[in-house]
Amino acid sequence: MLRVRLLAAAFAAAVLLGAAPAAAQFRIDLDSGADVRLATAAAPDVRVRGRVLRMAGNGNTVVIWPRSAAPGVETAYAVADLASIEVRAGRDRKRGALIGAGIATALSALFGGIDHARGKLSSGELAGTVASNAVAGGLLGYAFAPRGWRRLPLPAHP
């Protein structure tokens, strides 16, 4: 019985020791040309935006062309040194619809309110105008929605 416990303890220790190198080998895969936004652990409030040129070091280093740099200038970042990395995602249709509806509602309420105060619109006409403009603004916002960012998982920093 003692041998079984010792063997189980040795096996558990081997598994736990084997997990540490796996965590150190964390890697990400990004396609060349992907639009990224990243921040380093040294300066987490400063975001660098650019295009991925290649992944180096077996996926442990991302090489980008920063947006503010001259053509051909590349900067390499070790994945372990990053505080965050985000890739350009698809359109955020919900956000676009909300923004469009909000802008259209505010503008139609403002200008419709001015016309209502001058006696050119009744309260019912004002409500109908605001509601219909909110729907139209929402549809336009949905159609021309902004593109969002998707945050990628990174290894935990000690």
N, C-alpha and C positions, 0 to 999 in steps of 0.2 A: 504494500500500500504506500509506503514511504517513497519507493522508486517511482510510482505512478505520479505522485505529487511533485517530486523533483523534476521528472520529465515534463509535466504540465507547466511548471514554473519556468523551466528552461525554454520551452516552446513559446510561452507568452513573452518572455524577455526577448527572444529572437525576433518575434513579430513586431514588438514595439521598437526595437533597434532598427529593424528594416524599414519602418515607416518614416524615420527621420530623413534618410537620403531621398525618399520619394517626395517628401514635401520640399526639399531643397531643389528638386528637379522640376518644379512647377513651370509649365510652358503654356503659351497661347499661340494660336494660329490665326494670322491675319492675311488676307489676300493683298497682293501688291496693288496699289492704287486706292486702297480703302481710305476714306476720310476719317481721321481720328482726332481726339482731343484728350490730352493727358496732363497729369500733374505728378511731379516727383515728391517723394517723401520729404526731401529737404525743403521744398517750397510748395506745399500743398495748395496754396491760394493762387498760384500762378499757373494758368492753363496754357499749354502749347498746342496749337492746332496745326495739322499738316496732313500729308498723304504718306501712306506706308510705301517705302521703296522695297524693303525685303525684311524677312525675319532671319536673324543670324544667331549663331551659337545654339543651334538645335532648338530654336523657339524661345530661348532665354533672353534674347535681345531684340528689340524692335528698332529698325532704322527708318527714320522718317525724313521727309523734306518739309521743314517747317514753313508755314504759310508766309511768314515775314522775311524769310531768307531768300537770298539770290538763287536763281536756277542752278541746279547741280550741287548745292550745298546740302549735305546730309548730316543728321545728328542721330546718334545711337543712344538708346536708353535701355538699361538692364531692367527686365521685368521685376526683379526683386527690389529695385529702387523706386518703383512707381507707387504713388498714393492712390491714383485712379487712372483708368483708361476707358474711354467711351468711343464707340463707333457710330457712324451716322446710320440711323435706322429709317424706317419708312415714315410716311406722313402720319402726323398725329391728327386724325380727322375730328375726334371729339374736341380737342383743344381749339382747332380751327373753327368749328361750328360755334363754340361758345364765344370765342373772340369776335367772330362776325356778327353773331346775334347781339352781343353786348354793344358793339360800336353802332350798329344800325338802330338799336333801341334808344341809345343815348342821343344820337343825332336827331332821330325823328321825334323824340320827346322834347328835345330842346327847340327845334324849329317849329314843330307842331304846337308846342306850348305857347310860343310867341304868336302864332296865328290864332290860337284859341283865345289868348288875352286880347287880341285886336278884334275879336268877334267874327273872324273869317272861317272858323271851324267850330262845330259843336263838340260837346264832350264825347258823344258816341263816335263821331268822325275821327276825333283825336285818338281814341282807344283803338279803333279799327286800323288807323294808319300806323300806330306804334306796333301793334301786333303783326300786321302784314309785313312791315319793314323788318321786324325781328326775325320772322320766318325767312324772308329773302336774304337777310344778312347771314343767317345761319347756313343757308344753302350755299351762298358764295364762300363763306369761311370753310365749309366742308370741302368744296371743290378746290380751293386754293390753300389748303391746310399746310402749315409749316412742317418741315421735317424735324423729327426728334432725334435724340441721342439714346443709345442703349449702353448702359454700364456693364463692363465685363468683370468677371470675378478675378481677384488677384490673391496671391498668398498673403496670409496674415503676417504683419510685421511684429517682431518681438518687442 
